[in-house]
Amino acid sequence: MAESEALIYIVEDDAAIREELIAALERNSFRTAASTSFEHVTEEILAAHPDLVLLDLTLPGTDGQFICREVRAASDVPIVVLTSRVTEIDEVMSMNLGADDFIAKPYSTRVLVARIQALLRRAAGSDTPATLSHNGVELDPARFIAYANGSQVELTKNEMRILSLLISRAGAIVSREAIMRDLWDSEAFVDDNTLTVNINRLRGTLEKIGVTGYLTTHRGRGYSV
């Protein structure tokens, strides 16, 4: 599907902001749909079959993080959290619950559109790579699973992309810029802290299968396995 045909589903309770988002996205040739009541948001999102979801965290009667978790349990649709709740805890929680990106309000429309386009390109071009393995860790990209020590754990899309990139270049230092380009197509639109959140989340996931110290941080240079 061409990006211009993509359907963006908006979950935003502020009517003025919601209308601004709809206008900005439609100016960039996206189709839009939005929730106007928030009792059955998850069901509405899944019924719409969108190509990407823009999700506020502070909603009447519910919480965006709860919705993020429910949608991610049922669908791989890209989710962008778009919120004024900008603490590190909110960002970490959102990413842990399956969000693909986290953008703070107020935001630049140009930056928002660029990051939406990057996520849509990733979703459209996500060919399944061959099985990868290195130093006791094996990846099954088709199932988003990592194996080690006789155990397995499910990875998020970002975790799989980071780990696949590092293993494919095992022994070399991969710069933060290269990782951000692989994740979001352009590091120019990514808060550097967002990558740190993803790396720390990946470390925590690997620890669940007894893999510690697998990712090495090279201060000021990047990461390696």
C-alpha contacts under 8 A as a table, 3 or more apart, distances in Angstrom:
res1	aa1	res2	aa2	distance
1	M	5	E	6.55
1	M	6	A	7.13
1	M	124	A	7.41
2	A	5	E	5.42
2	A	6	A	6.86
3	E	6	A	5.22
3	E	30	F	7.28
3	E	117	Q	6.75
3	E	120	L	6.74
3	E	121	R	7.66
4	S	28	N	7.31
4	S	29	S	4.94
4	S	30	F	5.04
4	S	31	R	7.63
5	E	29	S	7.18
5	E	30	F	5.90
5	E	31	R	6.44
6	A	30	F	5.62
6	A	31	R	6.01
6	A	50	P	7.53
6	A	51	D	5.69
6	A	52	L	7.79
7	L	30	F	6.22
7	L	31	R	4.62
7	L	32	T	5.39
7	L	33	A	7.23
7	L	50	P	5.05
7	L	51	D	5.24
7	L	52	L	6.74
8	I	30	F	6.91
8	I	31	R	6.17
8	I	32	T	4.86
8	I	33	A	6.39
8	I	50	P	5.82
8	I	51	D	6.02
8	I	52	L	5.03
8	I	53	V	5.75
8	I	54	L	7.12
9	Y	32	T	5.83
9	Y	33	A	4.83
9	Y	34	A	5.41
9	Y	35	S	7.98
9	Y	45	I	6.93
9	Y	48	A	7.88
9	Y	50	P	5.91
9	Y	51	D	7.83
9	Y	52	L	6.30
9	Y	53	V	4.74
9	Y	54	L	6.11
10	I	18	R	7.24
10	I	32	T	7.32
10	I	33	A	6.20
10	I	34	A	4.51
10	I	35	S	6.58
10	I	53	V	6.03
10	I	54	L	4.85
10	I	55	L	6.30
11	V	18	R	7.93
11	V	34	A	5.93
11	V	35	S	5.53
11	V	41	V	7.82
11	V	53	V	7.55
11	V	54	L	6.04
11	V	55	L	4.87
11	V	56	D	5.96
12	E	15	A	7.33
12	E	17	I	7.31
12	E	18	R	5.69
12	E	34	A	7.75
12	E	35	S	7.23
12	E	36	T	7.98
12	E	54	L	7.99
12	E	55	L	6.60
12	E	56	D	5.40
12	E	59	L	7.35
13	D	18	R	7.16
13	D	35	S	7.95
13	D	36	T	6.95
13	D	37	S	7.90
13	D	56	D	7.84
13	D	59	L	6.09
13	D	60	P	7.37
14	D	17	I	5.43
14	D	18	R	6.05
15	A	18	R	4.94
15	A	19	E	6.10
16	A	19	E	5.26
16	A	20	E	6.21
17	I	20	E	4.99
17	I	21	L	6.14
18	R	21	L	5.14
18	R	22	I	6.23
18	R	34	A	7.90
19	E	22	I	5.02
19	E	23	A	6.11
20	E	23	A	5.16
20	E	24	A	6.07
21	L	24	A	5.12
21	L	25	L	6.01
22	I	25	L	5.29
22	I	26	E	6.01
22	I	32	T	6.31
23	A	26	E	5.24
23	A	27	R	6.07
24	A	27	R	5.16
24	A	28	N	6.57
24	A	109	T	7.14
25	L	28	N	5.09
25	L	29	S	6.52
25	L	30	F	5.38
25	L	31	R	7.37
25	L	32	T	7.34
25	L	113	V	7.38
26	E	29	S	4.81
26	E	30	F	4.94
26	E	31	R	6.12
26	E	32	T	7.11
27	R	30	F	7.44
28	N	113	V	7.86
33	A	48	A	7.92
35	S	38	F	6.64
35	S	41	V	6.79
35	S	44	E	7.48
37	S	40	H	7.81
37	S	41	V	7.74
38	F	41	V	5.34
38	F	59	L	7.40
38	F	60	P	6.76
38	F	61	G	7.23
38	F	62	T	7.51
39	E	61	G	7.35
39	E	62	T	7.88
40	H	43	E	5.54
40	H	44	E	6.28
41	V	44	E	5.06
41	V	45	I	6.16
41	V	67	I	7.27
42	T	45	I	5.18
42	T	46	L	6.26
42	T	67	I	6.06
42	T	70	E	6.74
42	T	71	V	6.06
43	E	46	L	5.26
43	E	47	A	6.02
44	E	47	A	5.12
44	E	48	A	6.20
45	I	48	A	5.26
45	I	49	H	6.62
45	I	50	P	7.02
45	I	53	V	7.93
45	I	71	V	7.79
46	L	49	H	5.38
46	L	50	P	7.57
46	L	71	V	7.38
46	L	75	S	7.74
50	P	53	V	6.87
50	P	77	V	7.27
51	D	77	V	6.13
51	D	78	P	7.06
51	D	120	L	7.43
52	L	77	V	5.73
52	L	78	P	4.91
52	L	79	I	5.95
52	L	80	V	7.61
52	L	116	I	7.80
52	L	120	L	7.48
53	V	77	V	7.20
53	V	78	P	6.29
53	V	79	I	4.79
53	V	80	V	6.07
54	L	79	I	6.17
54	L	80	V	4.95
54	L	81	V	5.97
54	L	82	L	6.32
55	L	64	G	6.54
55	L	68	C	7.81
55	L	79	I	7.01
55	L	80	V	6.07
55	L	81	V	4.78
55	L	82	L	5.65
55	L	83	T	7.70
56	D	59	L	6.99
56	D	64	G	5.86
56	D	81	V	5.88
56	D	82	L	5.10
56	D	83	T	5.10
57	L	63	D	5.70
57	L	64	G	3.82
57	L	65	Q	6.12
57	L	81	V	7.12
57	L	82	L	7.42
57	L	83	T	5.95
57	L	85	R	7.26
58	T	62	T	7.69
58	T	63	D	5.76
58	T	64	G	6.15
58	T	83	T	7.58
58	T	85	R	7.85
59	L	62	T	5.60
59	L	63	D	5.60
59	L	64	G	6.53
60	P	63	D	7.63
62	T	66	F	7.42
62	T	67	I	8.00
63	D	66	F	5.44
63	D	67	I	6.62
64	G	67	I	4.98
64	G	68	C	6.02
65	Q	68	C	4.89
65	Q	69	R	6.25
65	Q	93	M	7.54
65	Q	94	S	6.06
65	Q	97	L	7.02
66	F	69	R	5.24
66	F	70	E	6.31
67	I	70	E	5.07
67	I	71	V	6.05
68	C	71	V	5.29
68	C	72	R	6.02
68	C	79	I	7.50
68	C	94	S	7.47
68	C	97	L	6.36
68	C	98	G	6.66
68	C	99	A	6.74
69	R	72	R	5.20
69	R	73	A	6.16
69	R	97	L	5.11
69	R	98	G	6.47
70	E	73	A	5.22
70	E	74	A	6.66
71	V	74	A	5.29
71	V	75	S	5.82
72	R	75	S	5.13
72	R	76	D	6.07
72	R	77	V	7.45
72	R	97	L	7.51
72	R	98	G	5.89
72	R	99	A	7.97
78	P	99	A	7.25
78	P	100	D	5.95
78	P	119	L	6.90
78	P	120	L	7.77
78	P	123	A	7.66
79	I	98	G	7.63
79	I	99	A	5.03
79	I	100	D	5.34
79	I	101	D	6.76
80	V	99	A	6.05
80	V	100	D	5.83
80	V	101	D	4.77
80	V	102	F	5.79
80	V	103	I	7.24
80	V	116	I	7.99
81	V	94	S	7.39
81	V	99	A	6.63
81	V	100	D	7.96
81	V	101	D	6.18
81	V	102	F	4.73
81	V	103	I	6.06
82	L	102	F	6.21
82	L	103	I	4.94
82	L	104	A	5.91
82	L	105	K	6.67
83	T	86	V	6.94
83	T	102	F	7.94
83	T	103	I	6.61
83	T	104	A	5.28
83	T	105	K	5.43
84	S	104	A	5.67
84	S	105	K	4.82
84	S	106	P	7.29
85	R	90	D	6.59
85	R	104	A	7.34
86	V	90	D	6.31
86	V	91	E	6.78
86	V	104	A	6.01
87	T	90	D	5.27
87	T	91	E	6.50
88	E	91	E	5.07
88	E	92	V	6.03
89	I	92	V	5.14
89	I	93	M	5.93
90	D	93	M	5.16
90	D	94	S	6.01
91	E	94	S	5.16
91	E	95	M	6.19
91	E	102	F	6.51
91	E	197	V	7.90
92	V	95	M	5.24
92	V	96	N	6.01
92	V	197	V	6.26
93	M	96	N	5.03
93	M	97	L	6.13
94	S	97	L	5.15
94	S	98	G	6.54
94	S	99	A	5.55
94	S	102	F	7.62
95	M	98	G	5.23
95	M	99	A	4.73
95	M	100	D	6.65
95	M	101	D	7.33
95	M	102	F	7.74
95	M	197	V	7.82
95	M	198	N	7.47
96	N	99	A	7.25
96	N	201	R	7.10
98	G	156	T	6.87
99	A	102	F	7.26
100	D	157	K	7.87
100	D	158	N	7.15
102	F	194	T	7.66
103	I	107	Y	7.18
103	I	112	L	7.79
104	A	107	Y	6.19
107	Y	111	V	7.39
107	Y	112	L	7.05
108	S	111	V	5.16
108	S	112	L	6.17
109	T	112	L	4.99
109	T	113	V	6.08
110	R	113	V	5.31
110	R	114	A	6.15
111	V	114	A	5.09
111	V	115	R	6.19
111	V	189	F	6.11
112	L	115	R	5.27
112	L	116	I	6.19
113	V	116	I	5.06
113	V	117	Q	6.11
114	A	117	Q	5.11
114	A	118	A	6.19
114	A	189	F	7.49
115	R	118	A	4.95
115	R	119	L	6.24
115	R	184	W	6.92
115	R	189	F	6.81
116	I	119	L	5.22
116	I	120	L	6.22
117	Q	120	L	5.10
117	Q	121	R	6.16
118	A	121	R	5.18
118	A	122	R	6.27
118	A	184	W	5.52
118	A	185	D	5.72
118	A	186	S	7.93
119	L	122	R	5.06
119	L	123	A	6.21
119	L	184	W	6.58
120	L	123	A	5.05
120	L	124	A	6.07
121	R	124	A	5.09
121	R	125	G	5.97
122	R	125	G	5.26
122	R	126	S	5.82
122	R	183	L	7.91
122	R	184	W	7.84
123	A	126	S	5.50
128	T	141	P	6.26
128	T	142	A	5.84
129	P	141	P	6.46
129	P	142	A	7.76
130	A	141	P	7.35
131	T	138	E	7.37
131	T	139	L	5.80
131	T	140	D	5.45
131	T	141	P	6.53
132	L	138	E	5.78
132	L	139	L	5.18
132	L	140	D	7.16
132	L	164	S	7.11
132	L	167	I	7.12
132	L	168	S	7.45
133	S	136	G	7.03
133	S	137	V	5.49
133	S	138	E	4.10
133	S	139	L	6.04
133	S	167	I	7.06
134	H	137	V	5.40
134	H	138	E	6.55
134	H	167	I	6.31
134	H	170	A	7.46
136	G	148	A	5.95
136	G	149	N	7.55
137	V	146	A	6.77
137	V	147	Y	5.75
137	V	148	A	5.04
138	E	146	A	5.65
138	E	147	Y	5.09
138	E	148	A	6.62
139	L	144	F	7.41
139	L	145	I	5.94
139	L	146	A	4.57
139	L	147	Y	6.38
139	L	164	S	7.67
140	D	143	R	5.64
140	D	144	F	5.79
140	D	145	I	5.20
140	D	146	A	6.29
141	P	144	F	4.76
141	P	145	I	6.63
141	P	160	M	7.01
143	R	154	E	7.94
144	F	154	E	5.75
144	F	155	L	5.24
144	F	156	T	6.90
144	F	157	K	7.29
144	F	160	M	6.45
145	I	152	Q	6.54
145	I	153	V	5.58
145	I	154	E	4.47
145	I	155	L	5.65
146	A	152	Q	5.55
146	A	153	V	5.48
146	A	154	E	6.46
146	A	155	L	6.96
146	A	206	L	8.00
147	Y	150	G	6.88
147	Y	151	S	5.69
147	Y	152	Q	4.38
147	Y	153	V	6.71
147	Y	209	I	7.47
148	A	151	S	5.47
148	A	152	Q	6.40
148	A	209	I	6.15
148	A	210	G	7.39
148	A	211	V	7.22
149	N	209	I	6.74
149	N	210	G	6.85
151	S	209	I	5.61
152	Q	209	I	6.25
153	V	205	T	7.26
153	V	206	L	7.60
153	V	208	K	7.15
153	V	209	I	6.68
155	L	158	N	7.93
155	L	159	E	5.65
155	L	160	M	5.86
155	L	205	T	7.41
156	T	159	E	5.10
156	T	160	M	6.15
157	K	160	M	5.18
157	K	161	R	6.20
158	N	161	R	5.12
158	N	162	I	6.15
158	N	183	L	6.86
158	N	198	N	7.15
159	E	162	I	5.28
159	E	163	L	6.07
159	E	198	N	6.95
159	E	199	I	7.72
159	E	201	R	7.78
159	E	202	L	5.57
160	M	163	L	5.24
160	M	164	S	5.80
161	R	164	S	5.15
161	R	165	L	6.05
161	R	182	D	7.64
161	R	183	L	6.94
162	I	165	L	5.25
162	I	166	L	6.25
162	I	179	I	6.73
162	I	183	L	7.57
162	I	199	I	7.88
163	L	166	L	5.15
163	L	167	I	6.01
164	S	167	I	5.23
164	S	168	S	5.94
165	L	168	S	5.18
165	L	169	R	6.41
165	L	179	I	7.60
166	L	169	R	5.17
166	L	170	A	5.85
166	L	174	V	6.81
166	L	223	Y	7.65
166	L	224	S	6.01
166	L	225	V	6.17
167	I	170	A	4.68
167	I	225	V	6.47
169	R	172	A	5.69
169	R	173	I	7.85
169	R	174	V	7.49
169	R	224	S	7.98
170	A	224	S	6.69
170	A	225	V	5.55
171	G	224	S	6.51
171	G	225	V	6.24
172	A	224	S	6.03
172	A	225	V	7.76
173	I	218	H	7.58
173	I	221	R	7.30
173	I	222	G	5.96
173	I	223	Y	5.39
173	I	224	S	4.83
174	V	178	A	6.47
174	V	179	I	6.98
174	V	221	R	7.69
174	V	222	G	5.35
174	V	223	Y	5.34
174	V	224	S	6.10
175	S	178	A	5.19
175	S	179	I	6.45
175	S	221	R	5.59
175	S	222	G	4.03
175	S	223	Y	6.44
176	R	179	I	5.15
176	R	180	M	6.14
176	R	195	L	7.80
176	R	221	R	7.11
176	R	222	G	4.94
176	R	223	Y	7.23
177	E	180	M	5.11
177	E	181	R	6.13
177	E	187	E	6.02
178	A	181	R	5.10
178	A	182	D	6.25
179	I	182	D	5.09
179	I	183	L	6.20
180	M	183	L	5.02
180	M	184	W	5.73
180	M	185	D	6.96
180	M	186	S	6.63
180	M	187	E	5.16
180	M	190	V	7.40
180	M	195	L	7.00
181	R	184	W	5.35
181	R	185	D	4.24
181	R	186	S	4.70
181	R	187	E	5.45
182	D	185	D	5.63
182	D	186	S	7.93
184	W	187	E	6.85
184	W	190	V	7.56
186	S	189	F	6.16
186	S	190	V	7.47
187	E	190	V	5.22
190	V	194	T	6.96
191	D	194	T	5.43
191	D	195	L	7.47
192	D	195	L	5.66
192	D	196	T	6.87
193	N	196	T	4.98
193	N	197	V	6.25
194	T	197	V	5.11
194	T	198	N	6.40
195	L	198	N	5.03
195	L	199	I	6.16
196	T	199	I	5.08
196	T	200	N	6.09
197	V	200	N	5.25
197	V	201	R	6.06
198	N	201	R	5.02
198	N	202	L	6.17
199	I	202	L	5.10
199	I	203	R	6.32
200	N	203	R	5.08
200	N	204	G	6.30
201	R	204	G	5.10
201	R	205	T	6.25
202	L	205	T	5.03
202	L	206	L	6.23
203	R	206	L	5.24
203	R	207	E	6.27
203	R	212	T	7.36
203	R	214	Y	7.78
203	R	215	L	7.15
204	G	207	E	5.14
204	G	208	K	6.80
205	T	208	K	5.41
205	T	209	I	7.60
206	L	209	I	5.60
206	L	210	G	6.69
206	L	211	V	5.17
206	L	212	T	6.92
207	E	210	G	4.83
207	E	211	V	4.83
207	E	212	T	5.54
208	K	211	V	7.28
211	V	214	Y	6.42
213	G	216	T	6.83
214	Y	225	V	5.94
215	L	223	Y	6.69
215	L	224	S	5.88
215	L	225	V	5.13
216	T	223	Y	5.51
216	T	224	S	5.24
216	T	225	V	6.13
217	T	222	G	6.17
217	T	223	Y	4.74
217	T	224	S	6.84
218	H	221	R	5.29
218	H	222	G	5.16
218	H	223	Y	5.64
218	H	224	S	7.71
219	R	222	G	6.56
